[in-house]
Amino acid sequence: MTTVPKKQLIKAWAKIIGIDDITADYYYDMLLEVMKNRLESGESVLLPKIGNITFATSRSFKSNMTGQHIPPHRRIKFVPNLRLARKIRVNTREYPIR
């Protein structure tokens, strides 16, 4: 599995929309800023056809690596859209093909 660098993502997005790279980069940064502000205020971010991003609270636990006690904390939780999940996980137990 490979990751797509921000620069390549911006270039592809700008080409599809028909705008220059600088404007696409600005829109990308503004999208991330809006998402960050919503998450910080306790709201979830719904990305249609992609999924939902929320904060989840994890319980306290003991680290297997260091043996330290990790207190309860917030973490980012992503729940993919069912169609997207089915495309990614082809015919698994969680998302059987019907």
N, C-alpha and C positions, 0 to 999 in steps of 0.2 A: 504494500500500500504506500502510495506517495502522497505528499502534501503539496498543495498549490500555494506558492508564495503570493503575498499580497500584490506585488507588482504584476504578476501574470493574471491574477484575478481581476485587477483594475483594468488592465488592457483588454481582456476579453469582454468585460462588462461595458467598457466604453465603446468597443466595436459594435456590440449588439444594440446598444441604445442609440449610437450615432453621435456621441459627444467626445470631447477631447479627454485625455488621460488626467489632466489636472482637475477638471470638473468632476470626473468619476471618482477620483481619490477624495475630493472634498465630500461628495455625497456618501461615500463609504464611511469616512470618519464621522460624519453627522449621524448616520444610522447607528454606528456603535455607541456614540455619545447618548443618543435617545434611549437605546437599550440599557446602557449602564445606569442612567438616571432612573428609569422605570424599576429596574431591579433593586437599586439602592432604596427606593421609596416603598419597597415591599410588594410591588405589583409584578405580575407575570408578563412575559413577552410572547405573544402568539405570532408565529411566522407562518402565514397560510401556505399550505402544501409542503411545509418543511417540518414544523413541530412547535412545541411549546417549551420555553425556557423559564424556570422558576428557581427559587431558593428552597432548599430542603434542610431540615435540621437533622444532623447526625447525632447519634447517642454517644456517650462517653465510652471509651474502650482502651485497652492496653495494647500498645504497639508491639507487634511480633518481632520487629527488628531491634528496637532499642529497649523495650520493656517499660518505656515511659507511659504514664497515664495521659491520654488525650482527652481533654474536656469536650463537652458537647459544643458543636460549632455549626455554622451555616456553610452549605456547599451549593454549587450550581447544579441543577438537575435539568437534563434535556430529555423530553419525551417526544420521539419522532412521530410524524403523521403516519397513520396506519398504512397508507399506500407507499410512502417512502420506506417504511420499515419492511414491508413485503418485498420491495425491490432489492433492498440491501440484504435481508435475510431470506433467501429463497427457500421456501417450504421448510421452516423450522417448526418446532413444537409450539412456540409462542405465536407465530403468525402462519398458520397452515394455509395453503392455497386452496381456495374453494371454487 
